[in-house]
Amino acid sequence: MGMLRTLKDMMMFNEGLAYRGEAKSVSLPTLSRKMEGTRAAGMSGELQMDMGMEAMELSFTCTGPMRQVLRQWGTTTVDGIYIRFAGNYQSDDTAEIDTVEVIVRGRFKEIEMGDQEVGEASEFKTTMAVAYFKLVWNGRTEIEIDPLNMIEIVDGVDLLAERRNALGLF
């Protein structure tokens, strides 16, 4: 029997600054591939060709305005801001704890300051365009995606190494 892993604790960091007591939720990047349908002679149906990765985004919600995020608005480089999510997930059947860390670099594309109402908790939401992604599970890098350097490592295998070598990009 297997039970689901539940997020028990999490922490968000922006350029190393801990959002302890401030980060409320995070939406980690969706990994999506651009697929294009093709059907040619001798094929009985359409197949999807892999055309590379789609753009990645990360968003998070905090419990109120975040001055550091506002000061990072308009960052001029595509990978100018470093965000780190650390969480631990526990299985209720075995009590085992898995640690998951997601590291991204990018820049904010949207800041939503939300409704401000006296005596009410507000929400401050951000969306980041991601230029670098790394997922570490129990200390092991499972996925690392770096489009700027044409790197896509999954389970220890660099899927783009041959293509980089063919272009002379070592």
N, C-alpha and C positions, 0 to 999 in steps of 0.2 A: 504494500500500500504506500502511496506517496501523497503527501499533502502539500499544498502550495506554500511557497515561501512568502512570508509577510515582511514588509519593510518595518522594522522595529525602531530604527533611529536613522537620522540623516544629518548631514552638515553640508552647507554650501560655502564656498570660498570665492572671493573675487580678488584677483591679484594677491592672494594669500590672506586677505582680511576675512575672518570668519563671520558669517551671518548668523551667529548663535542667537536664538530667540527672535530672529527677524525673517529668515526664510521660511515660507509657509508650505510651498509646493514647487515641484520642478517637473517639467515635461522634457525628458531626455530626447535627443535627436532620433528621428525615424530614419532608419537606413533604407533607402529606396533606390532601385536601379531603373534607369530609363530603358524601356524595352520598345522595340519596333517590330511590328508584325511583318512576316515575309512568307510568301508562298511562290514556289517556282516549279518548273517542269518536274514531273515525277513525284511530286509531294501530294499526299492525299488530304492535307490540311495545312493550316497556317501554324508556323512556329514563331516564337518570340526571340529576336536577336538582342543580345545585351549590348547596349550602346554606352555603358558607363554609369556612373552614379548621378543621382539627382542631388540638388542642393540640400544641405542639412540645416536644421534650425534647433535651437534650444530655447526654452522659455522658462521663466520662474516668476513666482509671486512672492512678494514680501508683505509684511504687516503694516507698512507705511512707507512714506517717501524715503528713498535711498540716495543720499547726497553723492556718494562715490559713483553710482551709476549715472547720475545726471552729469557729473564732471567728465564722464567717459563718452558722452554723446558726441557724435561727429568724429570719432577716432578715424584717422585717415588711412590706416593700413588694414588690410583685409583680415589679418590675424592679430590685431593690436591688443585684444583683451583676453586674459587668461581666467577661465572659470573652472572650478573643480567641484564635483559632487562626490560625496562619500556616503555610502549607506550600508547598513547591515540588514540582512534578510534572514529570518529564522523559520525553520520548518517545524511545525507543531507535532509531527510524528516522531522526529528524531532529536529535536532541539538543537540540531546543527545550525551553526551560523555561517553564512557566506558574506564576505565583504565584497562590495562592488564599488569601484571608483570609475568615474567618467571625467575625463579631462578634455576640455575644448578650448580652442582659440578662435576668435572671431571679432565681430563688432556688433553693437546694438543697432537693430533696424527699426525697433519700435519700443517706445516707452509709454505706458498707459498709466497715468497717475490716479485714475479712478475717481469715484465720488468721494467728496470730503464732506462729512456730516458731523456736527458737533456731538460729542458723546458717543460716537460710533467708531468701531474699528474700520480702517480703510484698507484697501489693497493697492499695491503698486506692482504692476506687471511689466515684464520686459520680454522682448523677443530678440534673440541674437542670431545673426547669419553666421554659420559655423564654417571655418576654413580648415580646421584640424579636429580630429576626433580620436580618442583612445579610450578603450574599455578594458579595465583590469579587474579580474575576478579572482579572489583569494590570492592576490599577489602575482598572478600570471596574466600577461597581456594576451587577450583573446582577439581583439580587433584594433587595428591602428590604421587610420585613413588620413592621408596628407596629400590632397589634390595638387597643391602647389609644387610638391616635390615628386609627384607621380608615384606615391607609395600607397599600397593597399595590402595590408598584412592581415590574414585571417588564420587563426590556429597555428601561428608560427610560419606560415607560407606567404611569401611576398608574391601576390598574384600579378604584379606588374613588372617584376624584375627583368624578365626577358624583353619586354617592350622597351624599358628604359635602356637596357644594354644595346638594343638594336638602334637606338637613337644616339648612343654615345653618352648617355646620362647615367653615370655610375653613381 
